[in-house]
Amino acid sequence: MSYFAHVTVGTDSTYLEENHRNQASIHNTLKIGSTTWQEGPKLPAGTYYRSGCAAPDSNDSFVYISHGYNRKVYRYQISTDSWHLLPSIPFLYVYDLTCGRVGNGILVAFRDNQYLKHSLVLDVTEQTWSEVGGFAVPSGLPPLLDVSGRYFKIGKSPIVEEYQPYSKSWRLNNQSLLSGRNDNYVVGATVPKTLFNDCS
């Protein structure tokens, strides 16, 4: 089974962190317009990389978060090829994790070891976490989707929920994914629409 976290930073590059069960992780980067993957930045030593998520916080950096017990949060700066430690999520257990950029912050949604669901926003500038409204359905594996300033989370069911920044709350979308089946994980990746000339 393969797990991966991916992130597109600015309009330049897509970074992929992939690993297979019982194997080491693979770090790749793809320049926009290229068809050849190159070796990308390796995670800091000791980082747990299975089922992580990543989200851009600027045109030169992204935040990487992995799930599990007492995991660390890192920020990678492309121009200096360096990792920086950020404040950890203020919960010891983080599972069924998804994340994405919302405004100037990084929104995460996950459950803890008691199956309680949480969503928080990381202010990267202030380096603080704040809890926001709760969601209904455990998260699936895809990252949060930014669709023209609207933010969607795909659940395991696969039911779609929308995060509303102005009220810091979630609401159920009235349509689930057409290709999904109940109780299955939905796995996917997102890329800028501008990369597809025939996309409407």
NORDA-V614341 format. One record per helix or strand. SS is the DSSP state (a for helix, b for strand). FROM is the first residue (numbers start at 0). TO is the last residue. If there is no record, write none. Layout:
BEGIN
ss=SS from=FROM to=TO
ss=SS from=FROM to=TO
END
This chain:
BEGIN
ss=b from=1 to=8
ss=b from=12 to=19
ss=b from=24 to=30
ss=b from=37 to=38
ss=b from=52 to=57
ss=b from=60 to=64
ss=b from=67 to=68
ss=b from=72 to=76
ss=b from=81 to=85
ss=b from=92 to=101
ss=b from=104 to=110
ss=b from=116 to=122
ss=b from=127 to=130
ss=b from=138 to=138
ss=b from=144 to=146
ss=b from=149 to=154
ss=b from=159 to=163
ss=b from=168 to=171
ss=a from=192 to=194
END
